[in-house]
Structures are given as structure tokens and as C-alpha cells.
Amino acid sequence: MKGIISWLFLLDKKYNLTHPHYHQFKMVSSLIFGDFQLFVRKVYISFKRYKA
């Protein structure tokens, strides 16, 4: 996870905000990572409930 974030940070430095797809890419990636974290949390919580 940290590797991906640092890779995104490198992309941040490489492309400035004038790049046409930059903003779209940033939005999509933040959506994906946010949803993924939520999904993992939900699965983990339901798994704990199932075991208890």
C-alpha cells in the first residue's frame, strides 16, 4: 500500500496540474483506494462477527 502511495506521489511531482488527465486520474485513484479501504474494513468486521 505504501509503495502505491509513494508511486502516486512521484506521479504528483512528474505531472503538474496542467496535464489534462491528471485531475481525473487523481479523483479515480482516491475513489478506488478509499472504497478499497472501506471494503476491507467491512469484510474484517463481518469476519470477526462470524467467528464470535
C-alpha distance matrix in Angstrom:
0.0 3.8 5.4 5.3 6.4 8.8 9.9 10.8 12.5 14.4 15.5 16.6 18.9 20.1 21.2 23.2 24.0 27.0 25.1 26.1 22.8 20.6 21.0 20.7 17.5 16.0 17.4 16.2 12.6 12.8 14.7 12.4 9.3 12.1 13.8 11.0 10.4 14.2 14.7 12.8 14.9 18.0 17.7 17.2 20.2 22.4 21.7 22.9 25.9 26.7 26.8 28.9
3.8 0.0 3.8 5.4 5.1 6.2 8.5 9.8 10.4 12.3 14.2 15.0 16.7 18.3 19.9 21.8 22.9 26.1 24.5 26.0 23.1 20.5 21.1 21.4 18.2 16.3 18.3 17.7 14.0 13.9 16.6 14.9 11.6 14.1 16.5 14.2 13.1 16.9 17.9 16.1 17.5 20.9 21.0 20.1 22.9 25.4 24.7 25.5 28.6 29.7 29.6 31.4
5.4 3.8 0.0 3.8 5.4 5.2 6.1 8.6 9.7 10.5 12.3 14.0 15.4 16.4 18.3 20.7 22.2 25.1 23.1 24.7 21.9 19.4 20.7 20.9 17.4 16.2 18.6 17.8 14.0 14.9 17.6 15.5 13.0 16.0 18.1 15.7 15.5 19.3 19.9 18.2 20.2 23.4 23.1 22.6 25.6 27.7 27.0 28.1 31.2 31.9 31.9 34.0
5.3 5.4 3.8 0.0 3.8 5.5 4.9 6.2 8.6 9.8 10.5 12.2 14.4 15.1 16.3 18.7 19.8 22.6 20.4 21.6 18.6 16.3 17.5 17.4 13.8 12.8 15.1 14.0 10.3 11.6 14.2 12.1 10.0 13.3 15.3 13.2 13.6 17.3 17.8 16.8 19.0 21.8 21.8 21.8 24.7 26.7 26.3 27.7 30.5 31.3 31.7 33.8
6.4 5.1 5.4 3.8 0.0 3.8 5.3 5.0 6.2 8.7 9.7 10.3 12.6 14.2 15.2 17.0 17.9 21.1 19.5 21.0 18.2 15.4 16.1 16.6 13.5 11.5 13.8 13.7 10.0 10.2 13.4 12.3 9.7 12.3 15.1 13.7 13.4 16.8 18.2 17.3 18.9 21.9 22.5 22.3 24.8 27.1 27.1 28.1 30.8 32.0 32.4 34.2
8.8 6.2 5.2 5.5 3.8 0.0 3.8 5.4 4.8 6.2 8.6 9.4 10.7 12.3 14.2 16.2 17.9 20.9 19.4 21.5 19.2 16.2 17.4 18.5 15.3 13.5 16.4 16.5 13.0 13.5 16.9 15.9 13.5 16.1 18.9 17.4 17.0 20.6 21.9 20.8 22.4 25.5 25.9 25.5 28.1 30.5 30.2 31.2 34.1 35.2 35.4 37.2
9.9 8.5 6.1 4.9 5.3 3.8 0.0 3.8 5.3 5.0 6.3 8.5 10.0 10.4 12.3 14.9 16.7 19.3 17.2 19.2 16.7 14.1 16.0 16.7 13.1 12.2 15.5 15.1 11.7 13.3 16.4 15.1 13.5 16.6 18.9 17.5 17.9 21.4 22.2 21.5 23.6 26.4 26.6 26.6 29.4 31.4 31.2 32.5 35.3 36.2 36.6 38.6
10.8 9.8 8.6 6.2 5.0 5.4 3.8 0.0 3.8 5.4 4.9 6.1 8.8 9.7 10.4 12.5 13.7 16.6 14.7 16.4 13.9 11.0 12.4 13.3 10.0 8.6 11.9 12.0 8.9 10.2 13.5 12.9 11.5 14.3 16.9 16.1 16.7 19.8 21.0 20.8 22.6 25.3 25.9 26.3 28.7 30.7 30.9 32.3 34.8 35.9 36.6 38.5
12.5 10.4 9.7 8.6 6.2 4.8 5.3 3.8 0.0 3.8 5.3 4.8 6.5 8.7 10.1 11.6 13.2 16.3 15.2 17.5 15.7 12.3 13.6 15.4 12.5 10.5 13.9 14.8 11.9 12.3 16.0 15.9 14.1 16.3 19.4 18.8 18.7 21.8 23.5 23.1 24.5 27.4 28.2 28.2 30.5 32.8 33.1 34.0 36.6 38.0 38.5 40.1
14.4 12.3 10.5 9.8 8.7 6.2 5.0 5.4 3.8 0.0 3.8 5.2 5.2 6.2 8.7 11.0 13.5 16.1 14.6 17.3 15.7 12.7 14.9 16.6 13.6 12.5 16.2 16.8 14.0 15.2 18.7 18.2 16.8 19.4 22.2 21.3 21.6 24.9 26.2 25.7 27.4 30.3 30.8 30.9 33.4 35.6 35.6 36.8 39.5 40.6 41.0 42.9
15.5 14.2 12.3 10.5 9.7 8.6 6.3 4.9 5.3 3.8 0.0 3.8 5.3 4.9 6.0 8.8 11.0 13.2 11.2 13.7 11.9 9.2 11.7 13.2 10.3 9.8 13.6 14.1 11.9 13.6 16.9 16.6 15.9 18.6 21.0 20.6 21.4 24.3 25.5 25.6 27.4 29.9 30.6 31.1 33.5 35.5 35.7 37.2 39.6 40.6 41.4 43.4
16.6 15.0 14.0 12.2 10.3 9.4 8.5 6.1 4.8 5.2 3.8 0.0 3.8 5.6 5.7 6.9 8.6 11.6 10.6 13.3 12.1 8.6 10.3 12.7 10.6 9.0 12.6 14.1 12.2 13.0 16.5 17.0 16.1 18.1 21.0 21.0 21.4 24.1 25.8 26.0 27.5 30.0 31.1 31.5 33.6 35.8 36.3 37.5 39.8 41.2 42.0 43.6
18.9 16.7 15.4 14.4 12.6 10.7 10.0 8.8 6.5 5.2 5.3 3.8 0.0 3.8 5.7 6.8 9.8 12.2 11.7 15.0 14.5 11.2 13.4 16.0 14.0 12.7 16.3 17.8 15.9 16.7 20.3 20.7 19.6 21.7 24.6 24.5 24.7 27.6 29.3 29.2 30.6 33.4 34.4 34.5 36.7 39.0 39.4 40.4 42.9 44.3 44.9 46.6
20.1 18.3 16.4 15.1 14.2 12.3 10.4 9.7 8.7 6.2 4.9 5.6 3.8 0.0 3.8 6.6 10.0 11.4 10.0 13.4 12.9 10.4 13.4 15.6 13.4 13.2 16.9 17.9 16.3 17.9 21.1 21.1 20.6 23.1 25.6 25.4 26.1 29.0 30.3 30.4 32.2 34.7 35.5 35.9 38.3 40.3 40.6 42.0 44.4 45.5 46.2 48.1
21.2 19.9 18.3 16.3 15.2 14.2 12.3 10.4 10.1 8.7 6.0 5.7 5.7 3.8 0.0 3.7 6.6 7.8 6.3 9.7 9.6 7.1 10.2 12.5 11.0 11.1 14.6 15.8 15.0 16.6 19.5 20.0 20.0 22.2 24.6 24.8 25.8 28.3 29.7 30.3 32.0 34.2 35.2 36.0 38.1 40.0 40.6 42.1 44.3 45.4 46.5 48.3
23.2 21.8 20.7 18.7 17.0 16.2 14.9 12.5 11.6 11.0 8.8 6.9 6.8 6.6 3.7 0.0 3.8 5.5 5.9 9.5 10.4 7.6 9.7 12.8 12.3 11.7 14.8 16.8 16.4 17.3 20.2 21.4 21.4 22.9 25.5 26.3 27.0 29.2 30.9 31.7 33.1 35.3 36.6 37.4 39.2 41.3 42.1 43.4 45.5 46.9 48.0 49.6
24.0 22.9 22.2 19.8 17.9 17.9 16.7 13.7 13.2 13.5 11.0 8.6 9.8 10.0 6.6 3.8 0.0 3.8 5.4 7.8 9.0 6.4 7.1 10.6 11.1 10.3 12.7 15.2 15.4 16.0 18.5 20.3 20.6 21.7 24.2 25.4 26.2 28.0 29.9 31.1 32.2 34.1 35.8 36.7 38.3 40.2 41.4 42.7 44.5 46.0 47.4 48.8
27.0 26.1 25.1 22.6 21.1 20.9 19.3 16.6 16.3 16.1 13.2 11.6 12.2 11.4 7.8 5.5 3.8 0.0 3.8 6.1 8.8 7.6 8.9 11.8 12.7 12.9 15.0 17.2 17.9 18.9 21.0 22.7 23.5 24.7 26.9 28.1 29.3 31.0 32.6 34.0 35.3 37.1 38.6 39.8 41.4 43.1 44.3 45.8 47.6 48.9 50.4 52.0
25.1 24.5 23.1 20.4 19.5 19.4 17.2 14.7 15.2 14.6 11.2 10.6 11.7 10.0 6.3 5.9 5.4 3.8 0.0 3.9 5.8 5.3 7.9 10.0 10.3 11.4 13.8 15.2 15.8 17.5 19.5 20.7 21.7 23.3 25.2 26.2 27.7 29.6 30.8 32.1 33.8 35.5 36.7 38.1 39.9 41.5 42.5 44.2 46.0 47.1 48.6 50.4
26.1 26.0 24.7 21.6 21.0 21.5 19.2 16.4 17.5 17.3 13.7 13.3 15.0 13.4 9.7 9.5 7.8 6.1 3.9 0.0 3.8 5.6 7.2 8.1 9.5 11.4 12.8 13.9 15.5 17.2 18.5 19.8 21.5 22.9 24.3 25.7 27.5 29.0 30.0 31.7 33.5 34.8 36.1 37.7 39.4 40.7 41.9 43.9 45.4 46.4 48.1 50.0
22.8 23.1 21.9 18.6 18.2 19.2 16.7 13.9 15.7 15.7 11.9 12.1 14.5 12.9 9.6 10.4 9.0 8.8 5.8 3.8 0.0 3.8 5.8 5.4 6.0 8.6 10.1 10.6 12.0 14.2 15.4 16.3 18.1 19.8 21.0 22.1 24.2 25.7 26.6 28.2 30.2 31.4 32.5 34.3 36.1 37.2 38.4 40.4 42.0 42.8 44.6 46.5
20.6 20.5 19.4 16.3 15.4 16.2 14.1 11.0 12.3 12.7 9.2 8.6 11.2 10.4 7.1 7.6 6.4 7.6 5.3 5.6 3.8 0.0 3.8 5.5 5.2 6.2 8.7 10.0 10.6 12.3 14.2 15.4 16.5 18.1 19.9 20.9 22.5 24.3 25.5 26.9 28.6 30.2 31.5 32.8 34.6 36.1 37.2 39.0 40.7 41.8 43.3 45.1
21.0 21.1 20.7 17.5 16.1 17.4 16.0 12.4 13.6 14.9 11.7 10.3 13.4 13.4 10.2 9.7 7.1 8.9 7.9 7.2 5.8 3.8 0.0 3.8 5.4 5.1 6.2 8.6 10.0 10.7 12.3 14.3 15.5 16.3 18.2 19.9 21.2 22.5 24.1 25.8 27.1 28.5 30.2 31.6 33.1 34.6 36.0 37.7 39.1 40.5 42.2 43.7
20.7 21.4 20.9 17.4 16.6 18.5 16.7 13.3 15.4 16.6 13.2 12.7 16.0 15.6 12.5 12.8 10.6 11.8 10.0 8.1 5.4 5.5 3.8 0.0 3.8 5.5 5.2 6.1 8.5 10.0 10.6 12.3 14.3 15.3 16.4 18.1 20.1 21.1 22.2 24.2 25.8 26.9 28.3 30.2 31.6 32.8 34.3 36.2 37.5 38.6 40.5 42.2
17.5 18.2 17.4 13.8 13.5 15.3 13.1 10.0 12.5 13.6 10.3 10.6 14.0 13.4 11.0 12.3 11.1 12.7 10.3 9.5 6.0 5.2 5.4 3.8 0.0 3.8 5.5 5.2 6.0 8.5 9.8 10.5 12.1 14.0 15.3 16.2 18.2 19.9 20.8 22.3 24.2 25.6 26.7 28.3 30.2 31.4 32.5 34.5 36.1 37.0 38.7 40.6
16.0 16.3 16.2 12.8 11.5 13.5 12.2 8.6 10.5 12.5 9.8 9.0 12.7 13.2 11.1 11.7 10.3 12.9 11.4 11.4 8.6 6.2 5.1 5.5 3.8 0.0 3.8 5.5 5.2 6.1 8.5 9.9 10.6 11.9 14.1 15.2 16.5 18.2 19.7 21.1 22.5 24.2 25.7 26.9 28.6 30.2 31.4 33.0 34.7 36.0 37.5 39.1
17.4 18.3 18.6 15.1 13.8 16.4 15.5 11.9 13.9 16.2 13.6 12.6 16.3 16.9 14.6 14.8 12.7 15.0 13.8 12.8 10.1 8.7 6.2 5.2 5.5 3.8 0.0 3.8 5.6 5.3 6.1 8.7 10.1 10.4 12.1 14.1 15.5 16.5 18.0 20.0 21.2 22.4 24.2 25.8 27.0 28.5 30.1 31.7 33.0 34.4 36.2 37.7
16.2 17.7 17.8 14.0 13.7 16.5 15.1 12.0 14.8 16.8 14.1 14.1 17.8 17.9 15.8 16.8 15.2 17.2 15.2 13.9 10.6 10.0 8.6 6.1 5.2 5.5 3.8 0.0 3.8 5.5 5.0 6.1 8.6 9.8 10.5 12.0 14.3 15.4 16.1 18.2 20.0 20.9 22.2 24.1 25.7 26.8 28.2 30.2 31.5 32.5 34.4 36.2
12.6 14.0 14.0 10.3 10.0 13.0 11.7 8.9 11.9 14.0 11.9 12.2 15.9 16.3 15.0 16.4 15.4 17.9 15.8 15.5 12.0 10.6 10.0 8.5 6.0 5.2 5.6 3.8 0.0 3.8 5.3 5.1 6.1 8.4 9.8 10.4 12.2 14.2 15.1 16.4 18.3 19.8 20.9 22.4 24.3 25.7 26.7 28.5 30.3 31.3 32.8 34.7
12.8 13.9 14.9 11.6 10.2 13.5 13.3 10.2 12.3 15.2 13.6 13.0 16.7 17.9 16.6 17.3 16.0 18.9 17.5 17.2 14.2 12.3 10.7 10.0 8.5 6.1 5.3 5.5 3.8 0.0 3.8 5.5 5.2 5.8 8.4 9.7 10.6 12.2 13.9 15.3 16.5 18.2 19.9 21.1 22.5 24.3 25.6 27.1 28.7 30.1 31.7 33.1
14.7 16.6 17.6 14.2 13.4 16.9 16.4 13.5 16.0 18.7 16.9 16.5 20.3 21.1 19.5 20.2 18.5 21.0 19.5 18.5 15.4 14.2 12.3 10.6 9.8 8.5 6.1 5.0 5.3 3.8 0.0 3.8 5.6 5.2 6.0 8.3 10.0 10.6 11.9 14.1 15.4 16.4 18.1 19.9 21.1 22.4 24.0 25.8 27.0 28.3 30.2 31.7
12.4 14.9 15.5 12.1 12.3 15.9 15.1 12.9 15.9 18.2 16.6 17.0 20.7 21.1 20.0 21.4 20.3 22.7 20.7 19.8 16.3 15.4 14.3 12.3 10.5 9.9 8.7 6.1 5.1 5.5 3.8 0.0 3.8 5.5 5.3 5.9 8.6 9.9 10.3 12.1 14.2 15.2 16.2 18.1 19.9 21.0 22.1 24.2 25.7 26.6 28.3 30.2
9.3 11.6 13.0 10.0 9.7 13.5 13.5 11.5 14.1 16.8 15.9 16.1 19.6 20.6 20.0 21.4 20.6 23.5 21.7 21.5 18.1 16.5 15.5 14.3 12.1 10.6 10.1 8.6 6.1 5.2 5.6 3.8 0.0 3.8 5.5 5.0 6.2 8.6 9.7 10.5 12.3 14.2 15.3 16.4 18.3 20.0 20.9 22.5 24.4 25.6 26.9 28.7
12.1 14.1 16.0 13.3 12.3 16.1 16.6 14.3 16.3 19.4 18.6 18.1 21.7 23.1 22.2 22.9 21.7 24.7 23.3 22.9 19.8 18.1 16.3 15.3 14.0 11.9 10.4 9.8 8.4 5.8 5.2 5.5 3.8 0.0 3.8 5.4 5.3 6.3 8.6 10.1 10.8 12.5 14.4 15.5 16.7 18.6 20.1 21.4 22.9 24.5 26.1 27.4
13.8 16.5 18.1 15.3 15.1 18.9 18.9 16.9 19.4 22.2 21.0 21.0 24.6 25.6 24.6 25.5 24.2 26.9 25.2 24.3 21.0 19.9 18.2 16.4 15.3 14.1 12.1 10.5 9.8 8.4 6.0 5.3 5.5 3.8 0.0 3.8 5.5 5.1 6.0 8.6 9.8 10.4 12.2 14.1 15.3 16.4 18.1 19.9 21.1 22.3 24.3 25.8
11.0 14.2 15.7 13.2 13.7 17.4 17.5 16.1 18.8 21.3 20.6 21.0 24.5 25.4 24.8 26.3 25.4 28.1 26.2 25.7 22.1 20.9 19.9 18.1 16.2 15.2 14.1 12.0 10.4 9.7 8.3 5.9 5.0 5.4 3.8 0.0 3.8 5.4 5.0 6.2 8.6 9.8 10.5 12.2 14.2 15.4 16.3 18.3 20.0 20.9 22.5 24.4
10.4 13.1 15.5 13.6 13.4 17.0 17.9 16.7 18.7 21.6 21.4 21.4 24.7 26.1 25.8 27.0 26.2 29.3 27.7 27.5 24.2 22.5 21.2 20.1 18.2 16.5 15.5 14.3 12.2 10.6 10.0 8.6 6.2 5.3 5.5 3.8 0.0 3.8 5.4 5.2 6.2 8.7 10.0 10.5 12.3 14.3 15.3 16.6 18.5 19.9 21.2 22.7
14.2 16.9 19.3 17.3 16.8 20.6 21.4 19.8 21.8 24.9 24.3 24.1 27.6 29.0 28.3 29.2 28.0 31.0 29.6 29.0 25.7 24.3 22.5 21.1 19.9 18.2 16.5 15.4 14.2 12.2 10.6 9.9 8.6 6.3 5.1 5.4 3.8 0.0 3.8 5.5 5.1 6.2 8.7 9.8 10.6 12.3 14.1 15.4 16.6 18.3 20.1 21.3
14.7 17.9 19.9 17.8 18.2 21.9 22.2 21.0 23.5 26.2 25.5 25.8 29.3 30.3 29.7 30.9 29.9 32.6 30.8 30.0 26.6 25.5 24.1 22.2 20.8 19.7 18.0 16.1 15.1 13.9 11.9 10.3 9.7 8.6 6.0 5.0 5.4 3.8 0.0 3.8 5.4 5.1 6.2 8.5 10.0 10.7 12.2 14.3 15.5 16.4 18.4 20.1
12.8 16.1 18.2 16.8 17.3 20.8 21.5 20.8 23.1 25.7 25.6 26.0 29.2 30.4 30.3 31.7 31.1 34.0 32.1 31.7 28.2 26.9 25.8 24.2 22.3 21.1 20.0 18.2 16.4 15.3 14.1 12.1 10.5 10.1 8.6 6.2 5.2 5.5 3.8 0.0 3.8 5.5 5.2 6.1 8.6 10.0 10.4 12.3 14.3 15.2 16.5 18.4
14.9 17.5 20.2 19.0 18.9 22.4 23.6 22.6 24.5 27.4 27.4 27.5 30.6 32.2 32.0 33.1 32.2 35.3 33.8 33.5 30.2 28.6 27.1 25.8 24.2 22.5 21.2 20.0 18.3 16.5 15.4 14.2 12.3 10.8 9.8 8.6 6.2 5.1 5.4 3.8 0.0 3.8 5.5 5.1 6.1 8.6 9.8 10.6 12.4 14.2 15.4 16.7
18.0 20.9 23.4 21.8 21.9 25.5 26.4 25.3 27.4 30.3 29.9 30.0 33.4 34.7 34.2 35.3 34.1 37.1 35.5 34.8 31.4 30.2 28.5 26.9 25.6 24.2 22.4 20.9 19.8 18.2 16.4 15.2 14.2 12.5 10.4 9.8 8.7 6.2 5.1 5.5 3.8 0.0 3.8 5.4 5.2 6.2 8.5 9.9 10.7 12.2 14.3 15.5
17.7 21.0 23.1 21.8 22.5 25.9 26.6 25.9 28.2 30.8 30.6 31.1 34.4 35.5 35.2 36.6 35.8 38.6 36.7 36.1 32.5 31.5 30.2 28.3 26.7 25.7 24.2 22.2 20.9 19.9 18.1 16.2 15.3 14.4 12.2 10.5 10.0 8.7 6.2 5.2 5.5 3.8 0.0 3.8 5.5 5.2 6.0 8.6 9.9 10.4 12.2 14.3
17.2 20.1 22.6 21.8 22.3 25.5 26.6 26.3 28.2 30.9 31.1 31.5 34.5 35.9 36.0 37.4 36.7 39.8 38.1 37.7 34.3 32.8 31.6 30.2 28.3 26.9 25.8 24.1 22.4 21.1 19.9 18.1 16.4 15.5 14.1 12.2 10.5 9.8 8.5 6.1 5.1 5.4 3.8 0.0 3.8 5.6 5.1 6.2 8.7 9.8 10.7 12.4
20.2 22.9 25.6 24.7 24.8 28.1 29.4 28.7 30.5 33.4 33.5 33.6 36.7 38.3 38.1 39.2 38.3 41.4 39.9 39.4 36.1 34.6 33.1 31.6 30.2 28.6 27.0 25.7 24.3 22.5 21.1 19.9 18.3 16.7 15.3 14.2 12.3 10.6 10.0 8.6 6.1 5.2 5.5 3.8 0.0 3.8 5.4 5.2 6.3 8.6 10.1 10.7
22.4 25.4 27.7 26.7 27.1 30.5 31.4 30.7 32.8 35.6 35.5 35.8 39.0 40.3 40.0 41.3 40.2 43.1 41.5 40.7 37.2 36.1 34.6 32.8 31.4 30.2 28.5 26.8 25.7 24.3 22.4 21.0 20.0 18.6 16.4 15.4 14.3 12.3 10.7 10.0 8.6 6.2 5.2 5.6 3.8 0.0 3.8 5.4 5.0 6.1 8.7 9.9
21.7 24.7 27.0 26.3 27.1 30.2 31.2 30.9 33.1 35.6 35.7 36.3 39.4 40.6 40.6 42.1 41.4 44.3 42.5 41.9 38.4 37.2 36.0 34.3 32.5 31.4 30.1 28.2 26.7 25.6 24.0 22.1 20.9 20.1 18.1 16.3 15.3 14.1 12.2 10.4 9.8 8.5 6.0 5.1 5.4 3.8 0.0 3.8 5.4 5.0 6.3 8.7
22.9 25.5 28.1 27.7 28.1 31.2 32.5 32.3 34.0 36.8 37.2 37.5 40.4 42.0 42.1 43.4 42.7 45.8 44.2 43.9 40.4 39.0 37.7 36.2 34.5 33.0 31.7 30.2 28.5 27.1 25.8 24.2 22.5 21.4 19.9 18.3 16.6 15.4 14.3 12.3 10.6 9.9 8.6 6.2 5.2 5.4 3.8 0.0 3.8 5.4 5.2 6.2
25.9 28.6 31.2 30.5 30.8 34.1 35.3 34.8 36.6 39.5 39.6 39.8 42.9 44.4 44.3 45.5 44.5 47.6 46.0 45.4 42.0 40.7 39.1 37.5 36.1 34.7 33.0 31.5 30.3 28.7 27.0 25.7 24.4 22.9 21.1 20.0 18.5 16.6 15.5 14.3 12.4 10.7 9.9 8.7 6.3 5.0 5.4 3.8 0.0 3.8 5.5 5.2
26.7 29.7 31.9 31.3 32.0 35.2 36.2 35.9 38.0 40.6 40.6 41.2 44.3 45.5 45.4 46.9 46.0 48.9 47.1 46.4 42.8 41.8 40.5 38.6 37.0 36.0 34.4 32.5 31.3 30.1 28.3 26.6 25.6 24.5 22.3 20.9 19.9 18.3 16.4 15.2 14.2 12.2 10.4 9.8 8.6 6.1 5.0 5.4 3.8 0.0 3.8 5.6
26.8 29.6 31.9 31.7 32.4 35.4 36.6 36.6 38.5 41.0 41.4 42.0 44.9 46.2 46.5 48.0 47.4 50.4 48.6 48.1 44.6 43.3 42.2 40.5 38.7 37.5 36.2 34.4 32.8 31.7 30.2 28.3 26.9 26.1 24.3 22.5 21.2 20.1 18.4 16.5 15.4 14.3 12.2 10.7 10.1 8.7 6.3 5.2 5.5 3.8 0.0 3.8
28.9 31.4 34.0 33.8 34.2 37.2 38.6 38.5 40.1 42.9 43.4 43.6 46.6 48.1 48.3 49.6 48.8 52.0 50.4 50.0 46.5 45.1 43.7 42.2 40.6 39.1 37.7 36.2 34.7 33.1 31.7 30.2 28.7 27.4 25.8 24.4 22.7 21.3 20.1 18.4 16.7 15.5 14.3 12.4 10.7 9.9 8.7 6.2 5.2 5.6 3.8 0.0
